[in-house]
Amino acid sequence: MPRKPAPKAQPKRLIVAITGASGAIFGIRALERLREKAVETHLILSPSALRTIEEETDRTALQVRRLASQVHSYKDIGASMASGSFRTEGMLVAPCSIRTLSGIANSYDENLVVRAADVCLKERRRLVLLLRETPLHLGHIELMERAVSYGATVMPPVPAFHLKPKTIDDVVDHAVMRALEPFGL
């Protein structure tokens, strides 16, 4: 009896959200690295992220969108990823603003970024938040604690000087690679 060919492995799928905190380069670089690894990416850009991309980088929003496999509207809480049946490795929010952290910590699903993060938490999928804020007050710390207690990983992109980075790109690359480790990438 002839053997059936093994089913093709589905490519890894990851949600990437870029929010309005400073550090849009982290999300952009993550998309670049994920593309190199042939990971299917589903991108959400907040309105503030669009502004931050233009102010902080030499990229346009269109160039960033082209890095993703698929782009979803920030306002579309009915998008595929708003359901647990949409299988992913999880979600990376890079950078993660305090507003987004607050929405996630309080399950305030007013937009697709927070709704997709909420789905990841309820389905016990990885959720990594590259939180970009300093200094922190107690309210920020309590929001981080709440998000972590629900299953998120809060990972401020702190430079690793033991690696002796020579450029900003070295610092960004290290932070992004650390953020992708929990997804097995």
Beta strands, then each sheet from edge to edge (+ up, - down):
strand 1: 13-18
strand 2: 40-45
strand 3: 70-72
strand 4: 90-96
strand 5: 126-131
strand 6: 153-154
sheet 1: 3+ 2+ 1+ 4+ 5+ 6+
end
